């Protein structure tokens, strides 16, 4: 199983990015999928998750700004990030189920 995250980059505060996480080697259609962030010097923390049936959950600080979605036909999960803030700067990782992590994609938000 491999999870390939992409879509990170440098953006100004208030801007938007869409992260993608493409799975290979297995279907993600029956898996809980999640995005985590890890800022320098901090622990990895949950940003959002989406169940196989599309039920979503967000960390409080992301509600209303971030949207997680999945396209099972493309075997991909997305994280749409709007109104980005400097404190959103981190490496973002996707996770499948309990065991599989992607390599992360770096998001840098400038003030």
N, C-alpha and C positions, 0 to 999 in steps of 0.2 A: 504494500500500500504506500502510495506517495501522494502528498498534498503539496501542490505548487501554488504559493501565494504570489500575487502580483498586484500592481496598481498603486503602490506607495510612491512618495515623491515629496518635493518641497512645494508648499503652498502658503499663501498669505492668510493671515487670520481672516475669518469670514468666508473663506473659499470652501471648495468641495473636492472630495476624492471618492472614487469607487474602487474598493478592493475586491479582488476575485480570488477564489481558492478552488482550483481544479483538482479533482481526485482522479487517480489512476490506479489500476490494479484491483479495484473493487468498486461496487456501486455505493454511492452515499445515500441512496433513496430511503433506506431504513435506519439511517444513523442520526443521532442527535449531532448537530453541527454547531460549532461555537467559534467566536472570535475573542481573543484575549489580547491585552496589550501589556508590554513591559517597558517602562521608562527606565533610563539609566539609573542604576543604584536602587531600583525598587523591585518589588516582587511582581510576578505576572498576575494579572487580575482579569476577571471576566468583563467583557464589554457587552456581548449579546450572545444569545443562543436561539436556535430554532429546532423544533422537534420534527420528526418525520412527517407529521401531519400539518406542519406550518405554524404551530403555536410558538410565539416568540416571547423572549424575556430580555430586558435590558437593565444594565446597571443604571442606577438613578441619574447619574451625571450625564448619561447619553440619551435619556428619553427625550423624544422630540427632535433630536438632531441626527441620530443614527438610525438606519434601517437595515436589518438583516433579511435576506431573502435567499431562496434556493431555486435552482432550476435542475430538477432531477434528470431531465432529458440530456442536459449538457454536463451532468455530473459536477456541478459547480455551485458554490455558495458565494454570496456577495455581501459586502458591507458598504452601503452608501453612507457617506459621512458629509454632513452639511454644517455650515456655520462653524467651521473648525476653529479651535482656540489653541494658543501656544501650549497649554497644558495637555493637549491631545498628542503632543509629540512623543513618539514611542515606536518600538517595533511591534507590529501586529502579527499575531499568529492565529492560524485556523487550527481547529481541533475536531477530529472525528471520533465520536463515541468517547471512550475512556482512555484510549491508548495511543492514538495517532496524532502527531503534531506536524504541521508544515514548518518550513524553514523560516518563515517570517518575512515581512516586508516593512521597510522603514518609512514612517510618516514624520515629516518635519514641518511644523507650522511656525511661520515667522510672524512676529508682531508688527 
